[in-house]
Amino acid sequence: MLIIALGLIVVLLICIILIFILIYNKFQRLKNASEAGISQIKVALKKRLDMISQLVEIVKSYTKFERQVFENIAKLRSSIGEIKTPSDINKVNNESKKLLNNLIAVVENYPNLKASENVKDLMNAITEVEDEIARQRYTYNNIVQEFNTRISSIPSNLVAKIYSFKKIDYLEFEEEINKRPDTAWNK
């Protein structure tokens, strides 16, 4: 009888250890997925800035353009490498979105520029990048939701406490920034 009881205790301990390992590994997969999501968003933001630079080059041939715009683009491009947190992404996103919206306003004021095939193609590509950023943000936020839910749920909250896992911040772009630029004029 003692051997059976000891055997059951050993089996129970092995099951608890296996569950603990599985929960820990799930936390690690979610954490790694969130980091990969941040990296993918950084790539999309860089693409957006590259396209804004191309649009600036086209626009400057039509109009006198401020040097400050070029400096802002360069500053934002260099800040992408320093992104570590969702708030860093929000900051770069908001600034690059403001630049893009200003460029769209300039394009709107120049009918010849607005009719340019290069501008149309570039605006379509920017729209695709905006969609990509929205998809990446959605995916990232879903990963964060699962990670944060596990931190709050039994039994995974025990593992979270042991390893000091903290909730991850969501990406929360401002409502106005959430809206994709209106590029209907180029269709």
C-alpha positions, -999 to +999 in steps of 0.1 A: +000+000+000+029+024+008+045+017-025+013+025-044+009+058-024+045+067-031+040+059-067+009+080-069+027+109-053+056+106-077+032+105-107+014+135-093+046+154-088+057+146-124+023+158-137+027+191-118+062+196-131+051+189-166+022+213-163+045+239-149+070+234-178+042+236-204+028+269-188+063+284-187+070+275-223+037+290-234+047+323-216+080+322-234+064+316-268+039+345-263+067+368-251+088+359-282+058+363-305+052+398-290+088+407-296+086+394-332+054+415-336+072+446-325+100+438-350+075+434-378+058+467-370+092+484-370+098+470-405+064+484-416+071+518-401+105+519-419+087+510-451+062+539-445+091+563-439+109+552-470+078+558-491+073+592-474+108+600-485+100+590-520+069+611-520+088+640-506+113+637-535+084+638-560+067+667-542+098+688-539+101+690-576+067+706-578+069+729-548+093+746-524+097+721-496+109+727-461+142+713-450+126+704-417+106+677-433+137+659-445+153+663-410+121+649-394+122+619-417+159+612-409+152+615-372+123+591-373+142+566-395+170+565-370+146+562-340+131+530-355+162+511-344+158+523-309+122+511-305+118+488-275+083+494-262+048+499-275+049+535-265+081+540-286+061+525-316+032+548-309+055+578-309+072+570-342+039+560-357+022+593-347+050+614-360+053+596-394+016+597-398+016+635-393+043+638-420+023+617-443-009+636-438+010+669-444+024+655-477-011+644-488-023+679-481+005+693-503-003+668-531-040+678-530-030+714-537-012+705-569-034+690-596-005+680-619+012+663-590-020+646-579-024+632-614+011+619-616+014+581-621+043+579-597+023+597-570-007+574-576+015+543-574+033+555-543+000+564-526-014+529-534+018+514-519+014+536-488-022+524-484-009+488-485+017+496-458-010+512-437-030+480-440+001+460-430+007+481-399-030+477-389-027+439-393+006+437-374-009+458-346-040+436-344-018+404-343+005+420-316-025+431-295-040+396-297-007+380-285-005+406-257-041+398-247-034+361-244-002+368-224-019+392-200-049+368-196-025+340-186-009+362-160-043+367-145-056+331-147-051+301-125-028+281-126-006+301-150-006+331-127+015+310-102+042+305-129+040+342-138+046+352-102+075+328-098+092+342-129+081+378-123+063+380-157+046+414-160+017+424-182+027+437-216+014+470-229-010+471-259-003+492-289-029+520-287-027+544-316-046+577-313-081+575-328-072+600-355-040+582-363-059+549-365-076+561-396-058+552-428-050+582-449-077+592-474-062+583-507-094+580-526-083+609-549-058+586-566-082+560-579 
